[in-house]
Structures are given as C-alpha cells and as structure tokens.
C-alpha cells in the first residue's frame, strides 16, 4: 500500500526541538513508527503535520512532512490508504482529494466519533466496545473495529532498576481534569510513595507524591523505578491513554480505574494487572505493589499489543474489507 498518515497539528505543548528527529530510530512518536511498520517492501509512506514547514526523510520509502497548510501538501505518490488520526477539519481537503483511497479514522476520547462534516470512511477504529456500539448507532453503514494501540517499541522496553517508588502515575498536569489528578492527590494513602510523571498543574501534589517532567525517550527509566503503574482518566474525555501500552511494554503491571474506555480483554489479564473501582482502587494498587514480581506485563505486551501485533491487525482489517 501507499500510505498517507495524517498525524495532526505541529505540537505546541513542548519545545519544538523535542519533536525533531534526524533518524527514525531516534523518533519517540509511536504513530510515526506505526505508519512505517504498516509498510511492506515496495510500499511508500508519509506522515503529515500542518502548522510548520519541514521535511525529514527517514527511509528511502518513508518521510515526515510538515506543511503550513494541508491544502499545500503534495505527496510523491497516489495513496491507496489514508489514515486520519483525529477528526480535524483541516484533513478534509486531503480526504476529498483522493476519493478512491481506503480511509481509516481513529480518534481517541471525545473524538472517537468521526467529524460529521466528513464521514466517508471505509473503517473506523475505536478503543472499546461501548464506543463501537455508539459509532454503529450513529453511522450504521460504517465498518467499525477495536484498535490495538501499541507503544513505540524503540524506546519502550524493560530496564533493570532499583525500585524507588511504589506507584507510577504518568499524567500531565496540563490535563489534570482529564488524567485523574484530583482523585489521586486526594485519595492516595500516605504510605504509598508515588511518582507523577508530567508537568505540574494547578492542583498541588501531597507530600508523598513526587512530580517530575521527563522527556519521552527517557521515561522507561522512571517506569522502571516503580512497582505498579496507575491509570485514572476521565472516561468521558479520554480513552486508552498511551501510557497503558507504554507501561506494559516496559514490564510494569498496572491498575486501571474501572470505567476507563479501552479494549479491556486485549490489554488486561492476570499477568498485566487489575481493573478496579474507586472504592477498591488503592487496595488493588497495594496488592499489585506487593506482588509486582509475579506479573509478566512485557510478555503479554509482546504477544498481544506490540507494534507488530497492531500493524498486522490493521492489515488484516484492510484485507477483510477487500481493498488491498
């Protein structure tokens, strides 16, 4: 297939140097690796942003393109597949330009439903069965399937490290109303040492919580310092946050707050952790902390959630719909 991957707007939540890479092996963006791994011999692919002006050739058949406006984007090939990450209206000019391309939509959280101004997708990917039912209710003619969200395998893997903390809470304070800071900071027992990875927000962490922003390529070292990871997102705003596959890829068992929108049967098993309600959440965290060495999250990740698993899943879906 020849692939255009519409990635989104030039990131503005960090220093722009953190998003510029000269080699694919150094790139920390999971979606870029996902796009590249969808390609096979003879295929071509481009990952496209708007809001900047830069082109980086990663491989002979694969490059990242940043253009000021998407209407000015000119790919070097006719696409067979267009993958739209998020329902941004800026994408519509590209989606409409190639009517014969197989179009895939994926938008997590509030954007799980395709934008009403463009619904001509061949496949909609979602994070949970509940989201799938909602899409099929609103757009009964659209094909819809659950999505395996992997980690960036080049930077997310286990490391040997002294366990300095009980709990890892990877959640950016700039999204504190989404990522569960209030719940964690007001209910976490004082006997649990917690490492929050992300910028501080307006909610001050309690004394037993250390808050620290860490560049993504280094985050595995901090996952390794903890015994259990936690995910406490607002289910109405976010779904399958990328820290779930990241922590599992790094060998960290997790406790996920019940109600979180994600493909639970795919990500969770007796080897990866526990899904727990609010009233049982910290009991579950203590249990996993006390038994963290008995879990094997990395093995489960390799078998069911890796980049290879995710891209094979998408190829199978495309083949199923008789397109390529």
Secondary structure, DSSP 8 states (H G I E B T S, - for coil): -EEEEEEEE---SS-GGGG--SSGGG---HHHHHHHHH--TT-EEEEEEESS-EEEEEETTEEEEEESSGGG---SS--SEEEEES--GGGHHHHHH-TTSEEEEE--GGG-S--TT----SEEEESSHHHHHHHHHH-TTS-EEE------TTT---------EEEEEE--GGGHHHHTHHHHHHHS-TTS-EEEES---SS---TTEEEE---GGGHHHHHTTEEEEEE---TTT--S-THHHHHHHTT--EEEETT--S-HHHH-STTTEEEE-GGGHHHHHHHHHHTGGG--HHHHHHHHTSHHHHHHHHHHHHHHTT--
